[in-house]
Amino acid sequence: MPLPRHRRAQLVTKWFHEVSMKYRITLAYDGADYFGWQTQGGQPTIQSVLTGALETLEGAPVTTHAADDRRPEVHAEGQVVHSDCR
């Protein structure tokens, strides 16, 4: 038996709000003032700066993923990061 029309609309609306887009970001940076890529408690890192900027744009928490290097003062050219945003 098919769902009633109002129930189908509720399901579609719920699905629409849960869908997110995966964004690819290609970065180049001078890491001289940072403690590497990965977020580290209380230290400025590339990931924490990028995540903060994306959260400002998104208005919600954002998670970023990339191959990381924890060494301080590491530079990058063409580092690929992805993030899921709504």
C-alpha positions in Angstrom: 0.0 0.0 0.0 1.5 3.4 -1.0 2.1 6.1 1.6 -0.4 8.9 1.9 0.6 12.0 0.0 1.3 14.1 3.2 3.6 11.3 4.5 5.5 11.2 1.2 6.0 15.0 1.4 7.4 14.7 5.0 9.9 12.0 3.9 11.0 14.1 0.9 11.4 17.2 3.0 13.4 15.3 5.7 15.7 13.8 3.0 16.3 17.2 1.3 17.4 18.7 4.6 19.8 15.8 5.4 21.6 15.9 2.0 25.0 17.5 2.0 27.4 18.4 -0.8 31.1 17.3 -0.8 33.4 20.2 -1.7 36.9 19.8 -3.0 39.3 22.6 -2.0 42.8 22.9 -3.3 45.1 24.8 -1.0 48.5 26.4 -1.2 49.9 28.0 1.9 53.1 29.2 3.7 52.9 27.3 7.0 55.6 29.4 8.7 53.2 30.7 11.4 51.3 27.4 11.9 51.8 24.1 13.7 51.1 21.9 10.6 47.9 20.9 9.0 46.0 18.9 11.7 44.0 20.7 14.4 46.0 20.6 17.7 44.6 21.9 21.0 45.3 25.6 21.4 47.8 25.8 18.5 47.2 27.7 15.2 47.0 25.1 12.4 45.9 25.3 8.8 43.0 22.9 9.4 41.6 25.0 12.3 41.8 28.2 10.3 40.1 26.7 7.3 37.4 24.9 9.3 36.7 28.2 11.2 36.2 30.0 7.9 34.0 27.3 6.4 31.9 27.3 9.6 31.4 31.0 9.3 30.1 30.6 5.7 28.0 27.5 6.5 26.6 28.7 9.8 27.1 25.2 11.3 29.9 22.9 12.3 32.0 21.6 9.4 34.6 18.8 9.2 37.5 18.9 6.9 39.6 16.0 5.7 43.0 15.8 4.1 46.3 14.0 4.2 48.0 15.7 7.1 51.5 16.7 8.2 51.8 17.6 11.9 55.2 19.2 11.6 55.3 22.9 12.3 56.2 25.3 9.5 55.3 22.9 6.7 54.3 24.6 3.4 51.9 23.2 0.8 51.1 23.7 -2.9 48.1 21.8 -4.3 47.0 20.1 -1.1 43.5 18.7 -1.6 41.0 19.0 1.2 37.3 17.9 1.2 34.5 19.0 3.3 30.8 18.1 3.6 28.5 21.1 3.7 24.8 21.5 3.3 
